Amino acid sequence: MLNFSELRRVAELLDGRFTGHRLERCVQPGRDRIVLTLYGRHPQDEKGRKRFLLLCADSASGRLSQVAGLPKAPQNPPAFVSWIRAHLSSARLTGARLWGEDRVLALAFESGDGRFELVLSLLGKRSNLYILDERGQVVLAQRPPSETRPEMVAGAAFALPGSGLPNPGKDRFAQADDADLLLAIEDHYAKDEGERDATGLAREIRQVLKRESKNAERRLTKIEAELAEADGANDLQRHGELLKGSLSEIRPGASEIKLHDYETQEEVSIALDPTLSPKQNLEATFKRYQKLLRRLTKAGGQVAEARAWQEKLGELRARLESVGSEPGQNPALEELAAEPEIARMLGRRRAARSPARMEPAAEARLPARFRGLPRKLHPRRYVSGEELEIWVGRSDEGNDYLTTRLARGKDLFFHLDGAPGSHVVLRTEGQDEVPPESILDACELAVHFSKQKNAGHADVHVVPIKQVSKPRGAKKGLVYVTGGRSIRLRREESRLKRLLGSRLDP
């Protein structure tokens, strides 16, 4: 983790060299870090260029550094980065500062939604990332406050923990000039994280294999116990046959009957339900027999599978021990982690251990331009695969407001050709070249929220929002478009399912 002296130097560098840069994109590749794409020109640059800043709140490697490029975005962006994308799109960095005399770095941004600060708080296990409004109040935290500082909930005034002045520490990057400082920081910590990740990955694989082996052993024991009940099934079948030929001998209300089995020449005692008639007792016996028979048939088909899985787990554990878990690059370990069986177990474990995200107050989650509007005018909000928001009108009145008031700049308008449906707007964040997959995502939603929602193919009209107009006196929901193009969309169920699962508004 960066010490106070190093963080102070980073703050001075950002304030002097990055002020005025525009925030283009934000990705959250992990629960404790985000990467910002800033575009601008340093005094030494001939022209503007993109730079990628990593803000990491890890308890061991917390830092602000520069990385080579933007990492792949998760399919469903977390709440923290979704808020940044909604409120700080195209925001300008207006400065950087240390918050008081502690390891807390604040980046100030100004956007159409107001002034905000993105705060990187490096406090060991209490490290976190926060968004503050212009009053210094917490809007959102990346990690749940209960894990870091419980008092820093949404709406609380941000303050330092009051644990005393930190030891400034020695600048470990004193040999790096300002131009290379952020790169040098990343080079140092990326190596440490790689080694830590290798040992941590081996430990995690060992734990999931141990747990899965115990589960497999319990499952096999259960299946084998069910198979051991085969004798019980045979007895039930024989009891049913004996009862069938002796119904007239059963007295009403009897709880037991003793019959002679001519096949074995033994006397057999058969339990009865005194509340049932002789015929009903016979039917109940055969019913229990059929139920047990089905269980045995199922268990017989599962036992081979359970034993094979137990052997497979043994092989995987042996492979883990053979590849070792020494720090550093270990391609064999990474290859083992990519095995379908282990990848599935790791994914299940990580999903179960992921803490619930901190959800801000409903009003704070909304873009500023939505606040104060009637609920019926709020569009539905979805996120494309490239993390661009897609807004969908809820009604004719909502369609009008979305298209004529909420959509701006280089946003794109989508509507079905020749069929009624909701207006759909793809928020391009000022980009001239919009990712094709985001366009297809918006087309998919335009078809879903139309009278042709069950069609396998549909024609969707796409046009820049500036080429959409509302004639005076026209009925609600009616707009005119000029130009644009028509896209022949082939429906994809998986695409629609992903989009509907990405909805931001409640």
C-alpha positions in Angstrom: 0.0 0.0 0.0 1.3 3.5 -0.8 2.5 5.4 2.2 1.7 9.0 3.0 4.8 10.5 1.2 4.1 8.5 -2.0 0.4 9.3 -2.0 1.2 13.0 -1.5 3.5 12.9 -4.5 0.8 11.2 -6.6 -1.8 13.9 -5.6 0.6 16.7 -6.7 1.3 14.9 -10.0 -2.4 14.4 -10.8 -3.3 18.0 -9.8 -0.5 19.4 -12.0 -0.7 17.1 -15.0 -4.2 15.7 -15.2 -6.4 18.6 -14.3 -8.7 19.4 -17.2 -8.7 15.8 -18.5 -12.1 14.3 -19.4 -13.4 11.1 -18.0 -14.4 8.9 -20.9 -15.0 5.5 -19.4 -14.9 3.6 -16.1 -14.6 -0.1 -15.5 -14.7 -2.1 -12.2 -12.6 -5.3 -12.8 -12.7 -6.3 -9.1 -14.5 -5.6 -5.9 -11.8 -3.3 -4.6 -10.6 -1.4 -7.7 -11.7 0.7 -10.7 -9.9 1.9 -13.9 -10.7 5.3 -15.3 -10.1 6.3 -18.9 -9.0 10.0 -18.9 -8.4 11.9 -22.1 -6.4 15.1 -22.3 -3.0 16.7 -23.1 -0.1 17.0 -20.8 2.1 20.1 -21.3 4.7 17.9 -22.9 2.3 16.2 -25.3 1.9 17.3 -28.8 -1.7 16.2 -28.9 -4.3 14.7 -26.5 -4.1 11.0 -25.6 -5.8 8.5 -23.4 -4.4 7.4 -20.0 -5.8 4.6 -17.8 -5.7 5.2 -14.0 -6.1 2.4 -11.6 -7.6 3.2 -8.2 -7.1 0.2 -5.9 -8.3 -0.1 -2.3 -6.8 -3.5 -1.5 -5.6 -3.8 2.1 -2.1 -4.9 0.9 -1.6 -3.2 -2.4 -3.8 -0.1 -2.3 -2.6 2.5 -4.8 -3.2 4.9 -7.6 -1.2 4.0 -10.7 -1.3 3.9 -14.5 -2.0 0.7 -16.4 -1.5 -0.1 -20.1 -5.1 -0.3 -21.1 -8.7 -0.7 -20.0 -9.5 -4.2 -18.6 -12.5 -6.2 -19.8 -15.7 -5.0 -18.1 -17.8 -7.6 -16.2 -21.1 -8.5 -17.9 -23.2 -6.9 -15.2 -21.4 -3.8 -14.0 -21.6 -3.2 -10.2 -23.5 -0.3 -8.6 -20.4 1.8 -8.0 -19.2 2.0 -11.6 -22.8 2.2 -12.9 -23.2 5.3 -10.8 -20.0 6.9 -12.1 -21.0 6.1 -15.7 -24.5 7.6 -15.2 -23.4 10.8 -13.4 -19.8 11.5 -14.4 -20.0 10.7 -18.1 -17.6 13.2 -19.9 -16.9 14.9 -16.5 -13.7 17.0 -16.3 -11.1 16.4 -13.6 -10.8 19.8 -11.8 -8.1 18.8 -9.3 -6.6 16.3 -6.9 -5.8 16.7 -3.2 -5.0 14.8 -0.1 -7.9 14.9 2.4 -6.3 16.3 5.5 -3.1 14.7 6.8 -3.9 11.1 6.1 -3.7 8.5 3.2 -6.9 9.7 1.6 -6.7 11.0 -2.0 -9.7 12.9 -3.5 -10.2 13.5 -7.3 -12.6 16.3 -8.0 -14.8 16.0 -11.1 -17.4 18.4 -12.6 -20.1 17.2 -14.9 -23.6 18.2 -16.0 -25.0 16.5 -12.9 -22.8 18.6 -10.5 -19.6 18.5 -8.6 -18.4 15.3 -7.0 -15.2 13.8 -5.5 -13.9 10.3 -6.0 -12.1 9.4 -2.8 -9.5 6.7 -2.5 -9.1 5.9 1.2 -6.0 3.8 2.1 -6.5 2.7 5.7 -5.3 -0.9 5.7 -8.3 -3.3 6.1 -10.6 -0.3 6.2 -9.6 0.9 2.7 -12.4 1.8 0.4 -13.5 4.0 -2.5 -16.2 6.6 -2.0 -18.1 9.1 -4.1 -18.9 12.4 -2.3 -21.3 15.1 -3.4 -20.4 18.8 -3.4 -21.4 19.0 0.3 -18.8 16.3 1.2 -21.5 13.7 2.0 -21.1 10.1 1.0 -23.2 9.2 -2.0 -21.9 5.6 -2.5 -19.1 3.3 -1.3 -17.6 0.6 -3.4 -17.3 -1.9 -0.5 -20.1 -2.1 2.1 -19.4 0.3 5.0 -19.9 -2.6 7.5 -16.7 -4.1 6.2 -14.6 -0.9 6.4 -16.0 2.1 8.3 -19.7 1.5 9.4 -20.3 5.2 10.0 -19.6 6.1 6.4 -23.1 5.2 5.1 -24.9 7.1 2.2 -25.8 10.6 3.4 -23.1 10.8 6.1 -20.5 13.6 6.1 -17.2 12.1 5.1 -14.5 12.5 7.7 -11.1 11.1 8.5 -11.0 8.2 11.1 -9.2 10.3 13.7 -6.6 7.6 14.3 -3.7 10.1 14.4 -1.2 11.3 11.8 0.3 8.5 9.7 4.1 7.8 9.5 5.1 9.6 6.2 7.3 6.7 5.2 10.1 6.7 2.6 9.4 7.4 -1.0 10.2 4.0 -2.6 9.8 5.5 -6.1 12.2 8.5 -5.6 14.3 7.4 -8.6 11.3 7.6 -11.0 10.6 11.0 -12.5 7.1 12.4 -12.6 6.5 11.1 -16.1 7.1 7.5 -15.0 5.9 7.6 -11.4 2.5 6.1 -11.9 3.9 3.4 -14.2 6.6 2.5 -11.7 4.0 2.2 -9.0 2.0 -0.2 -11.1 5.0 -2.3 -12.1 5.9 -2.7 -8.4 2.5 -3.7 -7.1 1.5 -5.8 -10.2 4.4 -8.1 -9.5 3.5 -8.4 -5.8 -0.1 -9.1 -6.6 0.9 -11.7 -9.1 2.8 -13.6 -6.5 0.1 -13.2 -3.9 -2.6 -14.3 -6.4 -0.6 -17.5 -7.2 -0.4 -18.7 -3.6 -3.9 -17.5 -2.9 -5.2 -19.4 -6.0 -3.6 -22.6 -4.9 -5.0 -22.3 -1.4 -8.5 -21.6 -2.9 -8.4 -24.6 -5.2 -7.2 -26.8 -2.3 -10.2 -25.6 -0.2 -12.8 -26.2 -2.9 -11.5 -29.6 -3.7 -11.4 -30.6 0.0 -15.0 -29.5 0.4 -16.2 -31.1 -2.8 -14.5 -34.4 -1.8 -16.4 -34.4 1.5 -19.6 -33.7 -0.3 -18.9 -36.5 -2.8 -18.2 -39.0 0.0 -21.4 -38.1 1.8 -23.4 -38.4 -1.4 -21.9 -41.8 -2.3 -22.6 -43.1 1.3 -26.2 -42.0 0.9 -26.6 -43.7 -2.4 -25.1 -46.9 -1.2 -27.4 -46.9 1.8 -30.4 -46.6 -0.5 -29.1 -49.6 -2.5 -28.9 -51.6 0.7 -32.6 -51.2 1.1 -33.2 -53.7 -1.8 -34.1 -56.4 0.7 -36.9 -54.2 2.0 -38.3 -53.8 -1.4 -38.5 -57.5 -1.9 -40.2 -57.9 1.5 -42.8 -55.3 0.6 -43.5 -57.1 -2.7 -44.0 -60.4 -1.0 -46.2 -58.9 1.7 -48.4 -57.4 -1.0 -48.8 -60.8 -2.7 -49.7 -62.5 0.6 -52.3 -59.8 1.4 -53.8 -60.1 -2.0 -54.8 -63.7 -1.3 -55.9 -63.1 2.2 -58.1 -60.0 2.2 -61.0 -61.9 3.7 -59.0 -62.9 6.7 -58.2 -59.3 7.7 -60.4 -58.1 10.6 -61.5 -54.4 10.5 -59.3 -52.3 12.8 -56.5 -54.8 12.9 -53.0 -53.5 13.3 -51.3 -56.7 12.3 -52.0 -60.0 10.6 -50.0 -63.2 10.6 -50.0 -65.3 7.4 -48.4 -68.5 6.3 -45.9 -68.1 3.4 -46.2 -71.3 1.5 -43.1 -70.4 -0.5 -40.8 -70.3 2.5 -43.0 -72.4 4.9 -42.7 -69.6 7.5 -45.2 -67.5 9.4 -45.0 -63.8 8.3 -46.2 -60.9 10.5 -47.5 -58.0 8.4 -48.1 -54.5 9.9 -51.5 -52.9 9.0 -53.0 -49.5 9.3 -56.1 -49.9 11.5 -57.8 -46.9 10.0 -57.7 -48.4 6.5 -59.9 -51.1 5.0 -58.2 -54.4 3.9 -58.2 -53.3 0.3 -56.7 -49.9 1.2 -53.9 -51.6 3.2 -53.2 -53.8 0.2 -52.9 -50.7 -2.1 -50.7 -48.9 0.5 -48.3 -51.8 0.6 -47.9 -51.9 -3.2 -47.6 -48.1 -3.3 -44.7 -48.2 -0.8 -43.1 -51.0 -2.8 -43.3 -48.9 -6.1 -41.9 -45.8 -4.3 -39.0 -47.8 -2.9 -38.4 -49.4 -6.3 -38.2 -46.0 -8.0 -35.6 -44.9 -5.4 -33.5 -48.0 -5.9 -33.6 -47.6 -9.7 -32.5 -44.0 -9.4 -29.7 -44.9 -6.9 -28.5 -47.7 -9.1 -28.0 -45.2 -12.0 -26.2 -42.7 -9.7 -23.7 -44.9 -7.9 -21.4 -45.3 -10.9 -21.5 -41.6 -11.5 -20.8 -40.7 -7.9 -17.8 -43.1 -7.8 -16.4 -41.7 -11.0 -16.7 -38.1 -9.6 -14.9 -39.2 -6.4 -12.1 -40.6 -8.5 -11.9 -37.4 -10.6 -11.6 -35.3 -7.5 -8.7 -37.5 -6.3 -7.0 -36.9 -9.7 -7.5 -33.1 -9.4 -6.0 -33.0 -5.9 -3.0 -35.0 -7.0 -2.5 -32.6 -9.9 -2.6 -29.6 -7.5 0.1 -31.1 -5.4 2.2 -31.8 -8.4 2.1 -28.3 -9.8 2.9 -26.8 -6.4 2.0 -23.3 -5.2 5.3 -21.4 -5.1 5.0 -17.6 -5.5 5.5 -16.2 -9.0 4.1 -17.2 -12.4 2.8 -20.7 -12.5 1.2 -21.5 -15.8 0.4 -25.1 -14.7 -1.6 -23.8 -11.7 -3.5 -21.4 -14.0 -4.2 -24.2 -16.4 -5.6 -26.3 -13.5 -7.8 -23.4 -12.4 -9.2 -23.2 -15.9 -10.3 -26.9 -15.8 -14.2 -26.8 -16.3 -14.8 -28.7 -13.0 -12.5 -26.5 -10.9 -13.6 -23.3 -12.6 -17.2 -24.2 -11.8 -16.4 -24.8 -8.1 -14.4 -21.6 -7.8 -17.1 -19.6 -9.4 -19.7 -21.0 -7.0 -17.5 -20.3 -4.0 -16.8 -16.8 -5.0 -20.4 -16.0 -5.8 -21.4 -17.3 -2.3 -18.7 -15.2 -0.6 -19.4 -12.0 -2.5 -20.9 -9.5 -0.1 -24.1 -7.6 -0.9 -23.3 -4.4 -2.6 -24.0 -1.2 -0.7 -27.2 0.3 -2.3 -27.5 4.1 -2.0 -30.8 5.7 -1.3 -33.2 5.6 -4.2 -33.0 9.3 -4.8 -29.1 9.2 -4.9 -29.1 6.4 -7.5 -31.0 8.5 -10.0 -29.3 10.8 -12.5 -29.7 14.4 -11.5 -32.0 15.2 -14.4 -34.5 12.5 -13.2 -34.9 14.0 -9.7 -38.2 15.7 -9.1 -39.7 14.2 -12.2 -42.9 12.1 -11.8 -42.1 8.4 -11.7 -44.0 7.8 -15.0 -41.5 10.0 -16.8 -38.5 8.0 -15.7 -37.3 5.7 -18.4 -36.3 2.1 -17.7 -32.5 1.9 -17.6 -30.5 -1.0 -18.9 -26.7 -1.5 -19.5 -25.2 -2.7 -22.8 -22.3 -5.2 -23.0 -19.9 -2.2 -23.4 -21.4 -0.5 -20.3 -23.4 2.1 -22.2 -26.9 2.9 -20.8 -30.0 2.2 -22.8 -33.1 4.1 -21.8 -36.6 2.8 -22.6 -39.8 5.0 -22.4 -42.6 3.7 -20.1 -45.6 5.3 -21.8 -46.5 7.7 -24.6 -45.9 10.7 -22.4 -42.7 9.1 -21.1 -41.6 8.5 -24.7 -42.0 12.2 -25.5 -40.1 13.3 -22.5 -37.3 10.8 -23.1 -36.8 11.7 -26.8 -37.2 15.5 -26.5 -35.9 16.3 -23.1 -33.7 13.6 -21.6 -31.8 12.4 -24.7 -28.8 14.6 -25.7 -25.9 15.1 -28.0 -24.9 12.1 -29.9 -27.4 9.7 -28.4 -29.1 7.3 -30.8 -32.8 6.8 -31.2 -34.3 3.4 -31.9 -37.9 2.5 -32.9 -39.5 -0.3 -34.9 -40.4 0.3 -38.5 -44.2 0.2 -38.9 -45.0 -1.1 -35.4 -46.0 0.7 -32.2 -43.6 0.4 -29.2 -41.5 2.3 -26.7 -38.9 4.8 -27.7 -35.4 3.5 -27.0 -32.3 5.8 -26.6 -28.7 4.5 -26.5 -26.6 6.9 -24.4 -23.4 7.1 -26.4 -21.5 9.3 -23.8 -20.4 11.5 -26.7 -18.7 8.8 -28.7 -18.6 9.1 -32.5 -18.0 5.4 -33.0 -20.6 3.4 -31.0 -19.8 -0.3 -30.4 -21.8 -2.4 -32.8 -22.8 -4.8 -30.0 -24.4 -1.9 -28.0 -26.4 -0.9 -31.1 -27.7 -4.5 -31.4 -28.5 -4.5 -27.6 -30.6 -1.4 -28.1 -32.3 -2.9 -31.1 -33.2 -6.0 -29.0 -34.8 -3.9 -26.4 -36.7 -1.8 -29.0 -38.3 -5.0 -30.3 -39.0 -6.5 -26.8 -40.9 -3.3 -25.8 -43.1 -3.3 -28.9 -46.0 -5.1 -30.4 -43.6 -7.4 -32.2 -41.9 -8.6 -29.0 -42.4 -12.3 -30.0 -41.0 -11.9 -33.6 -37.9 -13.8 -34.6 -36.8 -11.0 -36.9 -37.6 -7.3 -37.0 -36.6 -4.1 -38.7 -35.4 -1.4 -36.3 -34.8 2.2 -37.3 -31.7 3.9 -35.9 -31.1 7.7 -36.1 -29.1 10.3 -34.2 -31.4 12.0 -31.6 -30.8 15.4 -33.3 -32.7 14.1 -36.3 -35.8 13.4 -34.2 -38.4 16.1 -33.8 -41.8 16.5 -32.2 -44.4 18.4 -34.5 -46.4 21.0 -32.7 -49.8 19.6 -31.8 -48.9 16.0 -32.5 -50.3 13.3 -30.2 -48.3 11.9 -27.4 -45.6 9.5 -28.4 -45.5 10.6 -32.1 -42.2 11.9 -33.4 -40.8 12.5 -36.9 -37.4 11.3 -37.9 -35.2 12.2 -40.9 -32.4 10.0 -42.3 -30.9 7.2 -40.3 -30.8 3.6 -41.2 -32.7 0.4 -40.7 -31.2 -2.7 -39.1 -32.6 -6.2 -39.7 -32.3 -7.7 -36.3 -32.2 -11.4 -35.7 -33.5 -12.0 -32.2 -31.2 -13.7 -29.6 -32.7 -15.0 -26.4 -29.4 -14.9 -24.5 -28.9 -11.2 -25.4 -32.3 -10.3 -24.2 -31.9 -12.2 -21.0 -28.6 -10.5 -20.3 -30.1 -7.1 -20.9 -33.1 -7.6 -18.8 -30.8 -8.7 -16.0 -28.8 -5.5 -16.3 -31.6 -3.2 -15.3 -30.5 -0.3 -13.1 -33.7 1.2 -11.9 -35.9 -0.7 -9.4 
